[in-house]
Amino acid sequence: MRKKIVKQVIFYACLLGIWQAVVILKVWPEYIFPGPVKVLETLSAGFKDSSFIVAIGVSLRRIAIGYGISICIG
């Protein structure tokens, strides 16, 4: 069990390392492919000002409307 967790942590650490390396090498512009630190900062800011909660609510509403329409048509 412990080996499995260690392997998963190493895998995700390598994944983050590759992500950061791609950002450092500037394979794509930062506005298309931001780094993990920038994504974490934006995620944190979105939860602090509740904009993500509102966006999640809007998305769930759209899903419910689409699902309701599909049930009526089906």
Phi and psi in degrees as GROMACS dihedral restraints (atoms count N, CA, C in turn):
[ dihedral_restraints ]
;  ai    aj    ak    al  type     phi  dphi    fc
    3     4     5     6     1   -66.2    20    10
    4     5     6     7     1   -39.0    20    10
    6     7     8     9     1   -62.7    20    10
    7     8     9    10     1   -38.6    20    10
    9    10    11    12     1   -63.3    20    10
   10    11    12    13     1   -43.6    20    10
   12    13    14    15     1   -65.2    20    10
   13    14    15    16     1   -42.4    20    10
   15    16    17    18     1   -62.3    20    10
   16    17    18    19     1   -42.6    20    10
   18    19    20    21     1   -62.7    20    10
   19    20    21    22     1   -39.9    20    10
   21    22    23    24     1   -66.6    20    10
   22    23    24    25     1   -41.3    20    10
   24    25    26    27     1   -63.7    20    10
   25    26    27    28     1   -43.4    20    10
   27    28    29    30     1   -63.3    20    10
   28    29    30    31     1   -42.2    20    10
   30    31    32    33     1   -59.4    20    10
   31    32    33    34     1   -49.5    20    10
   33    34    35    36     1   -69.7    20    10
   34    35    36    37     1   -32.3    20    10
   36    37    38    39     1   -64.7    20    10
   37    38    39    40     1   -42.0    20    10
   39    40    41    42     1   -64.7    20    10
   40    41    42    43     1   -40.0    20    10
   42    43    44    45     1   -61.0    20    10
   43    44    45    46     1   -45.6    20    10
   45    46    47    48     1   -63.5    20    10
   46    47    48    49     1   -38.0    20    10
   48    49    50    51     1   -63.3    20    10
   49    50    51    52     1   -43.2    20    10
   51    52    53    54     1   -64.7    20    10
   52    53    54    55     1   -42.7    20    10
   54    55    56    57     1   -58.0    20    10
   55    56    57    58     1   -48.5    20    10
   57    58    59    60     1   -65.4    20    10
   58    59    60    61     1   -37.3    20    10
   60    61    62    63     1   -63.5    20    10
   61    62    63    64     1   -41.4    20    10
   63    64    65    66     1   -63.3    20    10
   64    65    66    67     1   -38.3    20    10
   66    67    68    69     1   -66.6    20    10
   67    68    69    70     1   -43.8    20    10
   69    70    71    72     1   -64.3    20    10
   70    71    72    73     1   -38.6    20    10
   72    73    74    75     1   -74.1    20    10
   73    74    75    76     1    -8.2    20    10
   75    76    77    78     1    54.3    20    10
   76    77    78    79     1    48.6    20    10
   78    79    80    81     1   -64.2    20    10
   79    80    81    82     1   -40.9    20    10
   81    82    83    84     1  -126.0    20    10
   82    83    84    85     1   157.3    20    10
   84    85    86    87     1   -63.4    20    10
   85    86    87    88     1   153.6    20    10
   87    88    89    90     1   -63.3    20    10
   88    89    90    91     1   -29.3    20    10
   90    91    92    93     1   -72.9    20    10
   91    92    93    94     1   -18.0    20    10
   93    94    95    96     1   -93.6    20    10
   94    95    96    97     1   -40.3    20    10
   96    97    98    99     1  -134.2    20    10
   97    98    99   100     1    80.1    20    10
   99   100   101   102     1   -73.0    20    10
  100   101   102   103     1   159.1    20    10
  102   103   104   105     1   -75.8    20    10
  103   104   105   106     1   166.5    20    10
  105   106   107   108     1   -63.1    20    10
  106   107   108   109     1   -33.8    20    10
  108   109   110   111     1   -66.9    20    10
  109   110   111   112     1   -44.0    20    10
  111   112   113   114     1   -63.1    20    10
  112   113   114   115     1   -40.8    20    10
  114   115   116   117     1   -64.2    20    10
  115   116   117   118     1   -42.5    20    10
  117   118   119   120     1   -64.6    20    10
  118   119   120   121     1   -40.5    20    10
  120   121   122   123     1   -62.9    20    10
  121   122   123   124     1   -44.3    20    10
  123   124   125   126     1   -66.0    20    10
  124   125   126   127     1   -40.8    20    10
  126   127   128   129     1   -61.8    20    10
  127   128   129   130     1   -45.0    20    10
  129   130   131   132     1   -62.4    20    10
  130   131   132   133     1   -45.7    20    10
  132   133   134   135     1   -63.3    20    10
  133   134   135   136     1   -38.3    20    10
  135   136   137   138     1   -64.6    20    10
  136   137   138   139     1   -35.5    20    10
  138   139   140   141     1   -78.9    20    10
  139   140   141   142     1   -31.5    20    10
  141   142   143   144     1   -67.0    20    10
  142   143   144   145     1   -40.4    20    10
  144   145   146   147     1   -96.7    20    10
  145   146   147   148     1     9.0    20    10
  147   148   149   150     1    66.0    20    10
  148   149   150   151     1    12.1    20    10
  150   151   152   153     1   -69.7    20    10
  151   152   153   154     1   -31.6    20    10
  153   154   155   156     1   -70.0    20    10
  154   155   156   157     1   -36.9    20    10
  156   157   158   159     1   -63.6    20    10
  157   158   159   160     1   -42.9    20    10
  159   160   161   162     1   -63.7    20    10
  160   161   162   163     1   -44.4    20    10
  162   163   164   165     1   -63.7    20    10
  163   164   165   166     1   -39.3    20    10
  165   166   167   168     1   -64.6    20    10
  166   167   168   169     1   -41.6    20    10
  168   169   170   171     1   -61.8    20    10
  169   170   171   172     1   -42.7    20    10
  171   172   173   174     1   -63.3    20    10
  172   173   174   175     1   -43.1    20    10
  174   175   176   177     1   -63.8    20    10
  175   176   177   178     1   -43.0    20    10
  177   178   179   180     1   -63.9    20    10
  178   179   180   181     1   -36.8    20    10
  180   181   182   183     1   -63.9    20    10
  181   182   183   184     1   -44.0    20    10
  183   184   185   186     1   -62.4    20    10
  184   185   186   187     1   -40.6    20    10
  186   187   188   189     1   -62.7    20    10
  187   188   189   190     1   -44.1    20    10
  189   190   191   192     1   -63.4    20    10
  190   191   192   193     1   -40.8    20    10
  192   193   194   195     1   -64.2    20    10
  193   194   195   196     1   -46.2    20    10
  195   196   197   198     1   -62.6    20    10
  196   197   198   199     1   -41.0    20    10
  198   199   200   201     1   -65.1    20    10
  199   200   201   202     1   -42.5    20    10
  201   202   203   204     1   -61.7    20    10
  202   203   204   205     1   -42.7    20    10
  204   205   206   207     1   -62.4    20    10
  205   206   207   208     1   -42.4    20    10
  207   208   209   210     1   -66.6    20    10
  208   209   210   211     1   -34.8    20    10
  210   211   212   213     1   -65.8    20    10
  211   212   213   214     1   -43.3    20    10
  213   214   215   216     1   -63.6    20    10
  214   215   216   217     1   -41.8    20    10
  216   217   218   219     1   -72.6    20    10
  217   218   219   220     1   -38.9    20    10
